[in-house]
Amino acid sequence: MANPVAEALPGGPYSPQSFRDKWGFPFGKGTWWVDSTTRVAYTREQNPELWRKAVILEINDHGFDGQVFAVAALGFLTDSYALFATNVVLPSLGYIYWPDVTDGSPELAINCVTLAGSVVGQLLFGLAADKWGRRKLYGIELVLVIFGSLGMAQASSGIGNNMDVLKWITFYRFWIGVGIGAEYPLSAVITAEFADSDHRARMMAGVFLMQPIGQVLAASVGWAVLNIVKSRGLENLPAHGADLTEDQKLAILSAIDTIWRWVIGAGCIPAAASILWRFAIPESPRYTMDNHDNASQAYYNTRRYKRKKDNEETAERIRRGQPPDGATETNGQSSTNTNEHTSTTGVHPANSSNPINNVSRMRSVNTAANNDGTQVTGLVATQSPKVTFSQHFIEDGNWRYLVATAMCWFFLDFAFYALGINNPRQISAIWDNYLPLPERNDTRYDWPSTLLIGIDNPTFLNKTVPDWQNPFDPNTNIYHELFNSAKQYILTISCGSLVGSLLLLYFINNIPRKMWLVYSFLILALLFAILGAFYKRVAFTESHWAIVAFYILCQLFFNFGPNTLTFIIPAEIFPTRFRCTCHGISAACGKVGAIFVQLILCAHRFRSDPTSLRFLLGVFSIPMFLGAILAWIWIPNLQKNAVTPERPKWGPIWPIYPSKDLETLARGWQYANNTEGEDDPTSGVRVPGEDQKLGLQKISNLYRTVVTKYRHGGFLK
């Protein structure tokens, strides 16, 4: 007997046409993802707004989407590992291939090419994802990372150094960078568009948690491989290898060469584990209904992806191109009063499998919570009519959103990548509790370098220390150099970042994200100002632990605040048709800031003053302060007023700030910043704006408040 639901679906009955359709992808019965070949016969929808609202309610009724989260998180882990693996492999590369280089130019080339590739990937894939769709590009970025990682792991100087290994490495690092950059807009936007409003922020914070985990993993793999190969004589290698035999030198070089190749090649493992699922991911339902203007297709795909089936009457309406609407029989019980399914507060019951009830609930809900907690008349927010990029950003004033997200990311990465990438020298400067000087008349050659080190060339005054070596402890051999770098990186950078990400993951719905972005920027500005002020007094002394503690605290607040939030916010506040492009532009500005700070650090190099790092740390407080100002005046509130949950069985009661849906946030600057509002396209009811008073008027209002309190003695009361 034919399935009446399948017969009634647009385009006729569904029949498996491939192994993927029949068995699911990649294994098991049923369809794990929506098959890209499944299409609904296009019809002009009688009421597209009801279709749109049906799709949004289907998404919001699904809850936490573990499949999308797992696939996005695993890919983001791969890219984080590939990006921060340079901290592990650069000393090894310098030891083998450029032992006499002291100006840091190979390190600068590798890092800047990687970051430049990220800029290209973020811009290119962001634009392409808005033009051609998310699913057509998702997975290609991992192919690029795998290609670049395998290629770099096999890079060689050839026989008799007839090839330039640095050029091969930079070539492959560029493609790794493109893949890393593409990951940002794709993973962020896909996660946001598949997530329901209640879990969206936590899903995105969970995806970004993979960045500090990737940092820890890269350093841990390097540490593990180092301990595996130390049996080749690395551990007992003298600090200066002038007396080594040729066989010993060859064994040491072979061992060090093995370390960096394994570290780079291991990054392909998580990429290979997730790439199949990425190629099979369905198209974002929001992209289908907003960019393709095909809400019925989006509804069909969403229902199939959620493994839901429509009853016969609903399927018949869909077949005729009508939205799923009307009273019908549900689970054997007749229901004609749609208000029975709606609470007086407008909160929809979760996990409703009947789309008829979904739309009926929408029609009965005529109140919604505004930004200030008041009740306003209107229906669920819908996407604004199609506009061009220039209309939305120039004429409607939404350029402020883009400038705010882009510049906040620029200011963040300017400081973050100074401490987080290519940092063995910076970290060693804060961990050493004394500043060694060469003994008088102690001149020597430090194999594999041919540079002469002695009292006439103090290590921190002249360019005599190879790039691979710790300039503050030149008596350390390569084994202990790599061992200490990995240990210090994990303790100083990775642990603080991991704790910060975990804290934000836990509290993401208990704090107002916009204001926490402002406050965390200000906290970082204060921490950097304090670091710059007392650095010289405690550096290279027994009190150096204070600098280490502040470094860790900075990393904690990076990921507890702006580093994670600058990733989340651009995926929330822009319309679907521009969302990937704007996220890519914002992320690209961040990587431009990272390139700038790499150039500054290369010129810095601690040559004339071993405590000169204090100036750079102090300067970082300025971009942190500027980031706080921009976030405060130009980024809208992302959440509604706080609600108090029921008292838990244990622990304190934390208020919950419910997230606004993407469609409300996409209304833009004019809706968020005025009281006039706009007409709902379905009901024609006037929906007032949120009157958030964004812009420079925030500064003037603050000034007037301060002056008023000062004149009336308010600060002294």
ZAMARGU-4260 file (C-alpha; in steps of 0.2 Angstrom, whole numbers, plus 5000, padded with zeros to 4 digits):
<rodrens>
0) 5000/5000/5000 | 5007/5017/4995 | 5012/5029/5009 | 4999/5043/5008 | 5011/5055/5016
5) 5025/5051/5003 | 5012/5052/4989 | 5006/5069/4995 | 5023/5077/4997 | 5028/5089/4983
10) 5036/5081/4969 | 5028/5064/4972 | 5033/5050/4983 | 5051/5048/4990 | 5060/5033/4984
15) 5078/5029/4988 | 5089/5032/4973 | 5107/5029/4980 | 5116/5020/4994 | 5115/5037/5004
20) 5096/5037/5002 | 5094/5019/5006 | 5106/5017/5021 | 5109/5034/5027 | 5125/5043/5027
25) 5138/5037/5030 | 5131/5022/5039 | 5114/5015/5046 | 5096/5015/5041 | 5087/5031/5037
30) 5094/5048/5031 | 5106/5055/5044 | 5107/5071/5034 | 5096/5078/5020 | 5101/5072/5003
35) 5106/5087/4992 | 5096/5079/4978 | 5079/5080/4987 | 5069/5095/4980 | 5052/5101/4982
40) 5043/5106/4966 | 5043/5125/4966 | 5026/5133/4968 | 5022/5151/4971 | 5017/5150/4989
45) 5000/5157/4994 | 5007/5164/5011 | 5026/5164/5012 | 5026/5172/5029 | 5017/5158/5037
50) 5029/5146/5028 | 5043/5155/5036 | 5036/5155/5053 | 5033/5137/5052 | 5051/5134/5048
55) 5057/5145/5062 | 5046/5136/5074 | 5052/5119/5068 | 5069/5124/5072 | 5065/5131/5089
60) 5056/5116/5094 | 5071/5104/5090 | 5082/5110/5105 | 5100/5107/5105 | 5106/5100/5089
65) 5120/5088/5093 | 5124/5083/5075 | 5127/5100/5069 | 5137/5104/5084 | 5148/5089/5083
70) 5152/5092/5065 | 5156/5110/5067 | 5166/5107/5083 | 5177/5094/5076 | 5181/5104/5060
75) 5185/5119/5071 | 5197/5109/5082 | 5206/5104/5066 | 5209/5122/5061 | 5214/5128/5078
80) 5226/5113/5079 | 5234/5118/5062 | 5235/5136/5066 | 5243/5135/5083 | 5255/5120/5079
85) 5267/5133/5073 | 5271/5137/5091 | 5278/5119/5092 | 5286/5117/5076 | 5295/5133/5072
90) 5310/5130/5084 | 5312/5113/5076 | 5312/5120/5059 | 5324/5134/5064 | 5336/5121/5072
95) 5337/5110/5056 | 5335/5122/5041 | 5340/5140/5046 | 5351/5137/5061 | 5361/5154/5058
100) 5346/5165/5055 | 5344/5177/5070 | 5332/5190/5063 | 5316/5180/5064 | 5312/5182/5045
105) 5307/5164/5042 | 5296/5163/5057 | 5288/5180/5051 | 5286/5173/5034 | 5277/5157/5039
110) 5265/5166/5052 | 5261/5181/5040 | 5258/5169/5025 | 5246/5158/5036 | 5237/5173/5043
115) 5236/5181/5025 | 5228/5165/5019 | 5216/5166/5033 | 5211/5183/5027 | 5208/5176/5010
120) 5198/5161/5016 | 5187/5172/5027 | 5183/5184/5013 | 5181/5172/4999 | 5171/5159/5008
125) 5160/5171/5017 | 5155/5179/5000 | 5153/5162/4991 | 5143/5155/5005 | 5130/5169/5004
130) 5130/5167/4985 | 5130/5149/4982 | 5124/5141/4999 | 5133/5135/5015 | 5132/5116/5011
135) 5141/5118/4994 | 5156/5125/5003 | 5156/5116/5019 | 5170/5103/5019 | 5180/5111/5006
140) 5190/5120/5019 | 5195/5104/5028 | 5201/5098/5011 | 5212/5113/5010 | 5219/5110/5028
145) 5222/5091/5024 | 5231/5096/5007 | 5242/5109/5016 | 5246/5099/5031 | 5251/5083/5021
150) 5261/5094/5009 | 5270/5103/5023 | 5274/5087/5032 | 5283/5081/5016 | 5292/5097/5012
155) 5310/5095/5009 | 5326/5104/5004 | 5330/5091/4991 | 5346/5083/4987 | 5361/5094/4991
160) 5349/5108/4996 | 5343/5111/4978 | 5326/5117/4984 | 5321/5130/4996 | 5311/5122/5010
165) 5305/5138/5017 | 5296/5142/5000 | 5288/5125/5001 | 5282/5127/5019 | 5275/5145/5016
170) 5266/5138/5000 | 5257/5125/5010 | 5254/5136/5025 | 5245/5148/5014 | 5233/5135/5009
175) 5231/5129/5027 | 5227/5147/5031 | 5214/5148/5018 | 5205/5133/5025 | 5207/5140/5043
180) 5200/5156/5037 | 5185/5148/5028 | 5181/5138/5044 | 5176/5154/5054 | 5161/5161/5044
185) 5155/5143/5039 | 5155/5135/5056 | 5148/5150/5065 | 5134/5154/5053 | 5129/5136/5050
190) 5128/5133/5069 | 5118/5149/5072 | 5106/5145/5058 | 5102/5127/5063 | 5101/5131/5082
195) 5086/5136/5091 | 5086/5153/5101 | 5088/5145/5118 | 5103/5135/5113 | 5111/5145/5100
200) 5124/5155/5110 | 5129/5139/5120 | 5131/5129/5104 | 5142/5142/5096 | 5152/5144/5112
205) 5154/5125/5112 | 5161/5126/5094 | 5173/5140/5099 | 5179/5129/5114 | 5188/5119/5102
210) 5201/5133/5099 | 5209/5131/5116 | 5207/5112/5115 | 5216/5113/5099 | 5230/5123/5107
215) 5232/5110/5121 | 5232/5096/5108 | 5245/5104/5097 | 5257/5106/5112 | 5253/5089/5119
220) 5256/5080/5103 | 5273/5089/5101 | 5277/5085/5119 | 5272/5066/5116 | 5282/5065/5100
225) 5297/5073/5109 | 5297/5060/5123 | 5296/5046/5110 | 5311/5051/5100 | 5322/5057/5115
230) 5329/5039/5115 | 5339/5044/5100 | 5351/5054/5111 | 5341/5071/5112 | 5340/5071/5131
235) 5358/5070/5134 | 5363/5082/5120 | 5376/5094/5127 | 5371/5113/5127 | 5384/5116/5113
240) 5387/5102/5101 | 5405/5106/5094 | 5411/5089/5100 | 5398/5078/5093 | 5402/5065/5080
245) 5395/5066/5062 | 5384/5051/5066 | 5377/5059/5082 | 5373/5075/5073 | 5364/5066/5059
250) 5354/5056/5072 | 5349/5072/5081 | 5344/5081/5066 | 5333/5066/5060 | 5325/5065/5077
255) 5321/5084/5077 | 5314/5082/5059 | 5303/5068/5064 | 5295/5079/5078 | 5289/5093/5067
260) 5282/5082/5053 | 5272/5071/5065 | 5265/5087/5074 | 5259/5094/5057 | 5253/5078/5049
265) 5243/5073/5065 | 5231/5088/5061 | 5224/5078/5047 | 5216/5065/5059 | 5201/5075/5066
270) 5199/5083/5048 | 5197/5066/5041 | 5185/5061/5055 | 5173/5075/5051 | 5174/5078/5032
275) 5162/5065/5026 | 5148/5072/5037 | 5152/5090/5031 | 5149/5085/5013 | 5133/5077/5018
280) 5126/5091/5029 | 5109/5099/5023 | 5107/5117/5017 | 5103/5129/5031 | 5084/5131/5031
285) 5086/5150/5034 | 5097/5151/5019 | 5084/5142/5008 | 5070/5152/5013 | 5078/5169/5014
290) 5091/5169/5000 | 5082/5157/4988 | 5065/5163/4994 | 5059/5146/4995 | 5051/5143/5012
295) 5041/5128/5007 | 5058/5119/5002 | 5065/5124/5019 | 5051/5118/5029 | 5051/5101/5019
300) 5070/5099/5022 | 5069/5104/5041 | 5055/5091/5044 | 5064/5078/5035 | 5081/5082/5044
305) 5072/5082/5061 | 5064/5065/5056 | 5046/5071/5057 | 5031/5065/5046 | 5016/5075/5042
310) 4999/5068/5043 | 4988/5066/5027 | 4979/5083/5028 | 4995/5093/5031 | 5003/5083/5017
315) 4989/5087/5005 | 4990/5106/5009 | 5009/5105/5006 | 5006/5096/4989 | 4995/5111/4984
320) 5008/5123/4989 | 4999/5129/5004 | 5006/5131/5021 | 5003/5118/5035 | 4988/5126/5043
325) 4970/5122/5049 | 4962/5112/5062 | 4965/5093/5061 | 4966/5077/5071 | 4982/5075/5081
330) 4987/5059/5089 | 4969/5053/5089 | 4962/5069/5098 | 4953/5082/5088 | 4958/5100/5092
335) 4950/5115/5085 | 4954/5128/5098 | 4972/5133/5094 | 4973/5143/5110 | 4974/5127/5120
340) 4992/5125/5113 | 4997/5142/5118 | 5002/5149/5135 | 4996/5166/5140 | 5014/5172/5140
345) 5017/5167/5122 | 5029/5153/5126 | 5027/5139/5114 | 5027/5121/5121 | 5043/5112/5115
350) 5044/5096/5104 | 5028/5098/5096 | 5028/5086/5081 | 5013/5093/5072 | 5017/5108/5061
355) 4998/5113/5061 | 4999/5116/5079 | 5015/5126/5076 | 5007/5138/5064 | 4991/5139/5074
360) 5001/5143/5089 | 5009/5157/5079 | 4992/5165/5074 | 4986/5165/5092 | 5002/5172/5099
365) 4999/5191/5098 | 5010/5197/5111 | 5029/5196/5113 | 5042/5202/5125 | 5051/5218/5119
370) 5069/5222/5123 | 5063/5232/5139 | 5052/5218/5145 | 5036/5226/5139 | 5023/5217/5129
375) 5020/5223/5111 | 5008/5218/5098 | 5014/5208/5083 | 5019/5191/5077 | 5035/5181/5076
380) 5049/5192/5068 | 5052/5189/5050 | 5066/5193/5038 | 5065/5210/5031 | 5061/5212/5012
385) 5075/5209/5000 | 5087/5223/5000 | 5104/5226/4992 | 5120/5226/5002 | 5122/5245/5000
390) 5104/5248/5005 | 5105/5238/5020 | 5122/5245/5026 | 5123/5262/5019 | 5105/5268/5018
395) 5098/5259/5033 | 5114/5263/5044 | 5119/5245/5048 | 5137/5249/5043 | 5139/5253/5062
400) 5136/5235/5066 | 5149/5229/5053 | 5162/5242/5059 | 5159/5237/5077 | 5161/5218/5074
405) 5176/5221/5063 | 5185/5233/5073 | 5182/5224/5090 | 5189/5208/5081 | 5204/5219/5075
410) 5208/5226/5092 | 5206/5209/5100 | 5217/5199/5089 | 5230/5213/5089 | 5233/5208/5107
415) 5228/5190/5107 | 5240/5184/5093 | 5254/5194/5101 | 5253/5181/5115 | 5246/5166/5107
420) 5256/5163/5091 | 5275/5162/5088 | 5278/5165/5106 | 5292/5154/5113 | 5303/5170/5115
425) 5289/5180/5124 | 5284/5166/5135 | 5303/5162/5140 | 5305/5181/5144 | 5292/5179/5158
430) 5296/5162/5165 | 5315/5165/5167 | 5319/5171/5185 | 5337/5177/5181 | 5346/5185/5166
435) 5361/5175/5161 | 5376/5183/5154 | 5391/5175/5144 | 5406/5173/5155 | 5421/5183/5150
440) 5432/5175/5136 | 5419/5162/5134 | 5418/5161/5115 | 5411/5145/5106 | 5402/5139/5091
445) 5385/5132/5095 | 5381/5118/5082 | 5371/5118/5071 | 5374/5136/5071 | 5390/5144/5065
450) 5388/5160/5075 | 5401/5165/5088 | 5395/5168/5105 | 5405/5177/5118 | 5407/5192/5130
455) 5409/5204/5115 | 5392/5199/5109 | 5380/5199/5124 | 5365/5188/5119 | 5352/5202/5122
460) 5362/5216/5114 | 5366/5209/5097 | 5359/5198/5084 | 5369/5183/5089 | 5356/5170/5095
465) 5348/5159/5083 | 5330/5159/5081 | 5327/5142/5088 | 5336/5146/5104 | 5330/5155/5120
470) 5339/5172/5120 | 5337/5172/5139 | 5345/5155/5142 | 5357/5151/5127 | 5364/5137/5137
475) 5349/5126/5134 | 5350/5112/5122 | 5337/5109/5108 | 5328/5095/5118 | 5325/5105/5134
480) 5321/5120/5123 | 5307/5111/5115 | 5302/5102/5131 | 5301/5119/5141 | 5292/5128/5126
485) 5278/5115/5126 | 5276/5115/5145 | 5276/5134/5147 | 5264/5136/5132 | 5252/5124/5140
490) 5253/5132/5157 | 5253/5150/5151 | 5242/5150/5136 | 5232/5135/5134 | 5226/5132/5152
495) 5220/5150/5154 | 5211/5150/5138 | 5203/5133/5141 | 5196/5138/5158 | 5190/5155/5151
500) 5180/5146/5137 | 5173/5133/5149 | 5167/5147/5161 | 5158/5156/5146 | 5151/5140/5140
505) 5143/5138/5157 | 5137/5156/5160 | 5133/5161/5142 | 5114/5162/5145 | 5116/5170/5162
510) 5125/5186/5157 | 5120/5200/5144 | 5133/5196/5130 | 5134/5214/5124 | 5138/5221/5140
515) 5149/5207/5145 | 5159/5210/5129 | 5161/5228/5135 | 5166/5224/5153 | 5178/5210/5148
520) 5187/5222/5136 | 5189/5235/5150 | 5195/5221/5162 | 5209/5216/5149 | 5213/5234/5147
525) 5216/5236/5166 | 5226/5219/5166 | 5238/5225/5152 | 5240/5242/5160 | 5245/5234/5176
530) 5257/5222/5167 | 5266/5236/5158 | 5267/5246/5174 | 5276/5232/5185 | 5284/5221/5172
535) 5302/5229/5174 | 5302/5227/5193 | 5298/5209/5194 | 5305/5202/5177 | 5320/5190/5179
540) 5318/5190/5198 | 5311/5178/5210 | 5294/5187/5209 | 5292/5183/5190 | 5278/5172/5195
545) 5267/5187/5196 | 5269/5191/5177 | 5265/5173/5174 | 5249/5174/5184 | 5244/5190/5175
550) 5248/5182/5158 | 5236/5167/5163 | 5223/5179/5169 | 5224/5188/5152 | 5221/5172/5143
555) 5207/5167/5154 | 5198/5184/5151 | 5202/5183/5132 | 5191/5167/5130 | 5179/5171/5144
560) 5175/5187/5135 | 5180/5195/5118 | 5189/5181/5109 | 5173/5170/5110 | 5160/5184/5109
565) 5168/5192/5093 | 5165/5174/5085 | 5147/5173/5091 | 5140/5190/5088 | 5143/5193/5069
570) 5133/5177/5066 | 5118/5184/5075 | 5115/5202/5071 | 5116/5202/5052 | 5102/5196/5040
575) 5104/5179/5032 | 5108/5185/5015 | 5123/5194/5021 | 5127/5184/5037 | 5142/5174/5030
580) 5150/5189/5021 | 5149/5200/5037 | 5156/5187/5048 | 5170/5184/5035 | 5174/5203/5034
585) 5174/5204/5053 | 5185/5189/5055 | 5197/5195/5042 | 5199/5212/5050 | 5205/5202/5066
590) 5218/5192/5056 | 5224/5209/5049 | 5227/5215/5066 | 5236/5199/5070 | 5248/5202/5055
595) 5251/5219/5061 | 5257/5213/5078 | 5268/5200/5071 | 5277/5213/5061 | 5279/5223/5077
600) 5285/5208/5087 | 5298/5204/5074 | 5305/5221/5075 | 5305/5221/5094 | 5315/5205/5097
605) 5321/5210/5114 | 5338/5216/5107 | 5342/5231/5117 | 5332/5229/5133 | 5327/5212/5139
610) 5312/5220/5149 | 5306/5230/5134 | 5291/5218/5133 | 5283/5230/5146 | 5280/5243/5133
615) 5271/5232/5121 | 5260/5225/5135 | 5256/5242/5141 | 5251/5248/5124 | 5238/5233/5122
620) 5227/5242/5135 | 5223/5255/5122 | 5215/5243/5109 | 5206/5234/5123 | 5198/5251/5128
625) 5194/5256/5110 | 5185/5239/5108 | 5175/5242/5123 | 5169/5259/5117 | 5164/5252/5100
630) 5155/5237/5107 | 5145/5249/5119 | 5139/5261/5107 | 5136/5251/5091 | 5133/5233/5095
635) 5114/5230/5099 | 5107/5220/5114 | 5106/5202/5109 | 5095/5196/5123 | 5079/5200/5131
640) 5077/5205/5149 | 5082/5193/5163 | 5070/5180/5170 | 5072/5171/5186 | 5071/5152/5184
645) 5064/5140/5198 | 5075/5137/5213 | 5087/5123/5209 | 5090/5108/5220 | 5108/5115/5224
650) 5118/5130/5220 | 5114/5148/5217 | 5100/5155/5206 | 5107/5163/5191 | 5096/5174/5180
655) 5093/5169/5162 | 5094/5181/5148 | 5084/5173/5134 | 5092/5176/5117 | 5082/5185/5103
660) 5079/5175/5088 | 5090/5179/5072 | 5075/5187/5063 | 5073/5200/5076 | 5091/5204/5077
665) 5092/5205/5058 | 5079/5219/5058 | 5094/5230/5060 | 5100/5247/5067 | 5084/5257/5064
670) 5073/5244/5072 | 5085/5243/5087 | 5088/5261/5089 | 5071/5270/5087 | 5053/5269/5093
675) 5044/5270/5077 | 5046/5251/5072 | 5038/5243/5057 | 5023/5234/5051 | 5022/5216/5052
680) 5021/5209/5034 | 5007/5196/5039 | 4996/5205/5051 | 4999/5223/5046 | 5001/5226/5065
685) 5013/5240/5070 | 5028/5233/5079 | 5037/5246/5089 | 5056/5247/5089 | 5067/5243/5104
690) 5074/5261/5107 | 5091/5255/5113 | 5098/5272/5111 | 5114/5266/5102 | 5127/5277/5095
695) 5136/5292/5101 | 5121/5297/5111 | 5126/5284/5124 | 5142/5294/5127 | 5133/5310/5129
700) 5120/5302/5140 | 5134/5295/5151 | 5142/5312/5152 | 5126/5321/5157 | 5123/5308/5170
705) 5140/5310/5177 | 5139/5329/5177 | 5122/5329/5186 | 5127/5317/5199 | 5143/5327/5202
710) 5134/5344/5204 | 5121/5336/5216 | 5134/5327/5226 | 5128/5310/5220 | 5145/5302/5220
715) 5147/5306/5239 | 5131/5300/5245
</rodrens>
